[in-house]
């Protein structure tokens, strides 16, 4: 951990305020600002938080939906219990995890899926942006499957190659799609949030968002490398397809 990183975090007003108010992460204020601008979450709503660890967004969601609402957080990492929420360990791509989520809903429909999911940063921007894009697209597919017409979806994504493919996939599924950068995001950060409202009726020819993204990447001459030769299991970056002579 560098001295510069430590000093910047020590001076970070959002981090200090989050700690003082009992939020588990400074990112709680990003959702608060999104909520203030768009009013996605309402009293009594049922909300799924994908990639909830350490729990900052889940805490804010609980505040917004109140005691009559339901908040379910899911992450591959263990998250300490949060009063008023159901916190699960699970892989959102597995059917067993989806079935558990549906079971916790107890017949209620989801109103919103939120996701501040982020890759474990490597320091290589193309790698981190590629993995972030894949994670956000995965979250969009889950939201598309679970949300009824009228539902909302929020996810984080890093600016860069392929983001328009994710945006286009969202526009097929939601009638209102936009991007928003909260002031609580770090100045140097390239992150933005995709705000999707009013889930449309599902189309039989919709396909998956991941398939849409892969077609978009191919159309702009980009593929995703799946291995960098060091045994990593996650996708690790974009590579341009060389043009044929």
N, C-alpha and C positions, 0 to 999 in steps of 0.2 A: 504494500500500500504506500503510495508516494506521499511526500510531505505536502505537495500542492493539493492533492485530492483531499487530504485530511483538513487542510486549512479552508478549502472551498466549502466543504460540507459543514464545517464548524460555523462558517459565516452564513450558511443558507437559512434564510428566514422561514421558508416553508418547512424545513426539517425541524427547526426549533419550535415552531408553532405546533406542528404535528405532535411532537413529543410532549409539549405542554398540555395539549388538549386530549391526549390519550389515544391518538391514532397510531396505528402500527407502522405506517409509512407515509412519507410526504406526498405520495401519489394520491392520497385521499383528497387532497385539495384540487387535483385535476378533475376528479369526478364531481366534486362540489361545484366547480366552475362550469363544467359541462351541464350539470343539472340546472344551475342558475340560468344558463342561456337557453336550453332546449326543453327543460321540464319533462325529461323522459320518464322518471320514476314518480309514481303517485301512491297515495295512501291505499293500502289494501292490495297492492300489486304482488305478483309472484315473479321473483327475479333469480336468474342463474348467473353466477359469477365464475367464468372459466379462467383458470390460472390464478386462483384467489390468493395464494400465498404472498405475503405474510398476513393479509387480511384487511388492509386499509380500505379497499373499495367495498368489501363486504360490510365493514362498519358503517360506511356512508349509506349504503343501500338500506341497511336496517333502519337508520334514522329516517330515511325518506318514505319507506313503505309502512312504518309503524307496526304496532302489535298485531294489527289485522292482516298484515302482509306476510309473505314467505320469502326468505332468502336462502338459497342453496349455493354454497361455495365448493368448488372442486379443483384439486391440483394434484400433480404427481408427488409433490412434497407434502409432508405432514404439516398441517397448520393448527396452531393452538386453538382450543375451543373459543368461540365468539358468542357472547350472550345474544340470544335472539336469532341465531343462524344455525343452519344445518351444514356442517363442514365435512366434506368427504375427501378421502384419498382415492384417486382413480385416474385412468387414462380416458379422456373424453372421446377417443376414437374407438373405444371398445364398447360392444353392445351391452355388456354387463353393467358398465358405468351408466349408460343411458337408461337402462331399465331401473337402476337404483334411483336415479334422479326422478324418473316418472313415478316411482313408488313413493318417494318423499312428497311429491306434489299432491298425492291423494285425490286425483281426479280434477285438480285445478289446472287451468291453462296458464302457461307462462305469459307474462306481459312484456318482459324484456330479458335479453341476454347481454351481459356486459363482460368485457374482457380487457384487462390491462396486461395480458400475457406478453412475456418478453423472453428472448433466448438468453442463455448464459453467455454473456458477451466475451468475445475472443480478442477484441481490439482491432480486428480486420473488418473494415466497414462493409465490404461486399459480402463477406461471410455472414455477419450479423444481420444485415438487411435482408439477405436471402432467407435466412431461417425465420426472421420476424415475419416476412411476407407469407411464408408457408404456414406458420402458426396462426396468423390472422385469418388466412383463407380457410384453414381447418375450422376455426371458431365460427366463421360465416356459414360453413356447411352445417355445423351442429345447430346454429340458430335457425337456419332455413328449415331444418327438419322439425324442430321443436316448437317454433313460434306459430301461432295461428294468425290469420289475416288481421292486420292492424298492429301487430307486435313491433317492438323496436330492438335494435342491435347497436352496440357500441364496441369498437375495438381499436387498439393501438397498432400503428404500423410505421415503419421507418420510411422516410422519403427515399426514392431511388428507382432503379430499373424494375419494371413490372408492376408498379403500384396501380397504374391505370387499368391493368387487367383485373385487379381486385375490385377497383371502383366500378368497372363495367359489370362485373359479376353481381355486385351489390345492387346495381340499378335494375337488373333483371328481376330482382326479388323484392325490392322496396320502392315505394313511389317517391320517397324523399330521401336523397343521399347527399351528404356534404362532408367537408373536412373542416376540422377545428383544432387550433393549437392553443391550449390553455396557457395563461400567463404563469401558472405554477410549473410548467415544463422548464427545464434548464435552458438558459439562453443558447448554449452551444448545441443543444440536442436537435436532432433532425426528426424527432418523432412528431406524428400528428395523429389525430383521432378521426376515425370514420364514423359518422353519425348517420344511422339508417333508421328511418321511421316509416310506419304504415306498411307492414308486410303485405305483399300482394297475394292473391290466390295462387296456389302452386300450379305450375305448368308442367304437363307431362313431358315436354321437350326441354325442360330447364337444364337437365344434366347437373353435375356438381360444380361448385365454385372452383374446386381444385382443377377440374378438367378445363374449365374456362380459362383459368390462369395459365395453365400449361400451353394451351393453344395461343394465348396472347404472347407468351414468352417466345414461342417458336416463330410467331409472325414478326417479331422484332429482332430475330436472329440471336436469341439467347437460350441457353440450356442451363439446367442446374446441375452442378457437379455433386455427386453423392458421396464421394470419398476423396480425401486429400492424401491418401497413402499412409495415414498414421492411425488407421483403425477407428476413426470417428464414425458413429452410427447415424449422425444427423447430416442433413444436407449442408454443404459448407460454402457455397458461393455460386455466383453467376459466371458463365463463360460464353463469350461470343462465338457463334458458329462461323467459321471462316467461309467467305464467299467463294463459290466455284468460278473458275476462270471460264 
